[in-house]
Amino acid sequence: MSLLSRLRGGWGADPLWGVVYDFLVEHPVVGRPVWFAGTHSDLRRLHATADEVGRLPDGSRVLDVPCGGGVALRGLRPSQRIEYVAADLAPEMLERTRRAALRRGVMHLVTTRQADVGALPFEDGSFDLVLSLTGLHCFPDPKRAVEEMARVLRPGGRLVGSALLNDTGLAFEPLRRGGRLGGLIGPCCTSTELASWSAAAGVPLEVELAGAFGYFAGVKAG
């Protein structure tokens, strides 16, 4: 794959931005100041969200969508007895997740699955935690994505994640516009839309804005 295609292509082209993102998340000494300079958000917020995985009890099932390069695996411990399903539409992202799982020694817990978030190939109520880190803004239909993530979550299960949102201020409009031009970002949504869609799907969310991002968490009604 040419350098040019990786610079201008979307996620299916394994874009260089994805490599940069993974590096920043995994190297916080460098990543924290760079992340804050670009997004006015603290990278530790993203790390804390991923850490939820490490507190799950035995027998839990996790869906990470979109898994991207596997940065959320940082929360998974090799000694856990859970099932971690990493889903993404792009085969390139799934391969990077597999490499990350091997590097972290958690491949025995991880299953990768090519999947469209608009039509997830999983049964209703089949996951205890649905995790979506820095991903909702990538989807062409974020409302449908929220509905599907809520559908596959069991009653009492948690939906957590982060996303670039449209109501975080004009200062971040160049970031959103640049992402759309590069095919990396979809229409996105506002925090109000996200909360409304999720509540209608049975998962009331708390959405907290921090710089360019919204961090969300909620429990599916029983």
Long-range contacts (C-beta under 8 A, 24 or more apart in sequence): 8-182, 8-183, 9-182, 9-183, 10-182, 10-183, 10-184, 11-66, 11-68, 11-88, 11-89, 11-90, 11-92, 11-93, 11-138, 11-183, 11-184, 12-89, 12-90, 12-92, 13-92, 14-90, 14-92, 14-93, 14-96, 15-182, 15-184, 17-182, 17-184, 18-68, 18-69, 18-93, 18-96, 19-69, 21-68, 21-69, 21-71, 21-134, 22-68, 22-69, 22-70, 22-71, 22-96, 22-100, 25-71, 25-74, 26-71, 26-74, 36-211, 38-175, 38-212, 39-172, 39-175, 39-211, 39-212, 39-213, 40-171, 40-172, 40-210, 40-211, 40-212, 41-210, 41-211, 41-212, 41-213, 42-210, 45-162, 45-210, 45-213, 45-215, 46-71, 46-133, 46-134, 46-162, 47-74, 49-131, 49-133, 49-160, 49-161, 49-162, 49-215, 49-217, 50-74, 50-75, 50-131, 50-133, 51-75, 52-129, 52-131, 52-158, 52-160, 53-82, 53-84, 53-129, 53-131, 54-80, 56-80, 56-82, 56-128, 56-129, 58-82, 60-128, 60-129, 61-85, 61-126, 61-127, 61-128, 61-129, 62-127, 62-128, 62-129, 62-130, 62-131, 63-87, 63-120, 63-122, 63-127, 63-129, 63-130, 63-131, 63-149, 63-152, 64-131, 64-132, 64-133, 65-115, 65-117, 65-120, 65-130, 65-131, 65-132, 65-135, 65-149, 66-90, 66-93, 66-117, 66-132, 66-135, 66-138, 67-93, 67-94, 67-97, 67-112, 68-93, 68-96, 68-97, 68-133, 68-134, 68-135, 69-93, 69-96, 69-97, 69-100, 70-96, 70-97, 70-98, 70-99, 70-100, 70-101, 71-100, 71-133, 72-131, 72-133, 73-97, 73-100, 73-101, 73-104, 73-106, 73-110, 74-104, 76-104, 76-106, 76-109, 76-110, 77-106, 78-104, 78-105, 78-106, 78-108, 78-109, 80-109, 82-109, 83-109, 83-111, 84-109, 84-110, 84-111, 85-110, 85-111, 85-112, 85-113, 85-122, 85-127, 86-110, 86-111, 86-112, 86-113, 87-112, 87-113, 87-114, 87-115, 87-117, 87-120, 88-112, 88-114, 88-115, 89-114, 89-115, 89-116, 89-117, 117-144, 117-145, 117-148, 117-149, 118-144, 118-145, 118-148, 119-148, 120-148, 120-149, 120-151, 120-152, 122-152, 123-152, 124-151, 124-152, 125-152, 125-153, 125-154, 125-155, 125-157, 126-152, 126-154, 127-152, 127-153, 127-154, 127-157, 128-153, 128-154, 128-157, 128-158, 129-153, 129-157, 129-158, 129-159, 129-160, 130-157, 130-158, 130-159, 130-160, 131-160, 131-161, 132-159, 132-160, 132-161, 132-162, 132-163, 133-161, 133-162, 134-161, 134-162, 134-163, 134-164, 134-213, 135-161, 135-163, 136-161, 136-163, 136-188, 136-189, 136-194, 137-163, 137-164, 137-165, 137-176, 137-179, 137-185, 137-186, 137-188, 137-189, 138-184, 138-185, 138-186, 139-186, 140-186, 140-187, 141-186, 142-186, 142-187, 142-188, 142-189, 142-193, 142-194, 142-197, 143-189, 143-193, 143-197, 146-194, 146-197, 146-198, 146-201, 147-197, 147-201, 150-198, 150-201, 150-202, 150-203, 150-220, 151-201, 153-203, 153-220, 154-220, 155-220, 155-221, 155-222, 156-219, 156-220, 156-222, 157-219, 157-220, 158-217, 158-218, 158-219, 158-220, 159-198, 159-203, 159-205, 159-216, 159-217, 159-218, 159-219, 159-220, 160-216, 160-217, 160-218, 161-215, 161-216, 161-217, 162-213, 162-214, 162-215, 162-216, 163-188, 163-189, 163-194, 163-213, 163-214, 163-216, 164-188, 164-212, 164-213, 164-214, 165-189, 165-190, 165-191, 165-194, 165-207, 165-209, 165-212, 165-213, 165-214, 166-190, 167-191, 167-192, 167-209, 168-209, 168-211, 168-212, 168-213, 168-214, 172-211, 172-212, 175-212
